[in-house]
Amino acid sequence: SNVADQLKAIDRIVVPIAPAVVAYYCGDNDITSATSDPQVPVDGFKAWVQRLHAALPGTHVLYLSIKPSPKRKAAWPQAQEANRLIKAYCESDPRLTFVDLGTCLLTEDGEMRPELYKEDQLHLQPAGYAEWTKVVKPVLDRLAH
């Protein structure tokens, strides 16, 4: 999905169940090329959070960062800029937590680890999701206590 899809779905899918915590993962499909505007996922996430918090002011939101992928390597700088801006936004509100899902998919030299991706070099293999779990689970566990 993209941020426009998330905005259309929030009132129908998220608000009725009134979750204590929501993990928001969106932005990859808005940053697809070197000419993509990093502000699109930023503005979309801000609008989504404002709508969520208008209905459910106590809900905590985890922003799961835009990930690197070999297929969209040219767009990675734009994705990193969007992530940087969203992280700063998350730091402005204690109900928001930025979760970096990109670093665990990279080598120490900052190169993408192609073995973590399916043949399309966009979607993750189970091993890639296992790396994500190592990052996300501690954050969820901390919020649960």
N, C-alpha and C positions, 0 to 999 in steps of 0.2 A: 504494500500500500504506500501511499504518499501522505503528506501532511493534510492535504485537502480531504482525503478519505477519513483520516482520524477525526477531523473536525465534524464531518457528517455523522460519524458513528457514536460520538461520545454520549449524547443524550439518550440514545437508544440502547447502547450496550453497557457503558460504564456507570453512569449515574444511577440507573435503577437498582444495581446490586450494592451500591454504597460501600465499596471496599475501603479498608483501612489503609491499604498500600496498593499502588498501581505501578507496574513496570511499563514504561513507555519506550517502545523501540520503533523508531521511524526516522527517516531522513536519508537512508541509503538511496532510495529510489528518486529522491529529489536532487541528489548530487550524483550525476551519472557521467559527467564529462568535465574537461578542464575549463569549460566556459560556464558551468553551472554556478548559480548565485548562492553562496553560502548563507545568505540572509533568509532564503526561503524556509529551510527547516527551523531556523531560529525563530522567525516570526510565527510560524505554524505552531511550534511548541509553546511559545508564550501565549498565543490565543487559546490553545487547548487547555493550558494550566488555568488561565483566567476563567474559562467556562467551567472547568471542573471545580475550582475553588469557590465559584459563585454558588454552585449547588451543594458542594461537599467541602466546606472550608477546612475540615480537619484531616482530609486525606493526604497521605504522604505520597510523593511521586518520585520514583527512581527513573532518571533519564539514562537509558542504556545507549551509550555513544554510537555514533555512526562508525562502522567498522571498515578497515582496509580490505580490499579484495584485489587479487591480481587482474581480474577483468576490468576493473575501474581504477587501475593504478594512476592514470592521468588525472583523475578526479580527487585523489587522496589529499593534495594540498587544500582544496576547497572544503573537503570533509573535515580536515583538521581545523580549519578556521571556524567552521560551523560548530564543531565540538568545543573549541576554545570559548566562543561567545556563549554557548549554552552552559558551559561549566560556570562562567562568571555569573550568569543569570541564576543558576541554581544556588550559588554561594550567597545570593541576596535574600534567600527565603529559607528558613529552617525546615520547611515542609518539602523541600526539594533536595535530592541527592543525585549528583552526577556520578555515574559508574563508567569508568574507562574500560571498554571491551576491546579496544584496539591493540593496546600494548601486548597483551598475551598472545596475539596472533602474529607478532613480529619477532624477528631475531634480535639479538643484542645490538646488531648494526642497523636496525630499523628496516630490515628487508622483510617482505611478506613471506610467510611460510606456506608455500603452495600445497604441501601435504595435508593441510588442515581444511582444504576446500574440495568440493566435488569437481567433477570434470569440467563443469561450466566455469570454474574459477571465480564464482560469485557466491554461491551458497556453501555453507559449512558442512564438513563431514562430521560424524559423531565425535571424532577427536577434537574438532574445533569447538563444539558445544561443551565438551568436557573441560576445555580451557576456560570457557565462559563461566561454567558452573563454579570453578575455583574462585572466580572473582565476585560473582553475584551472591552466592550462598552466604558468605560472611556478612554481607550488607543486610540481607534479609534476616539473618539470625539476630543481628544487632537491633534491628527495628522491632523484632518480635518480643524483645525483653524490655 
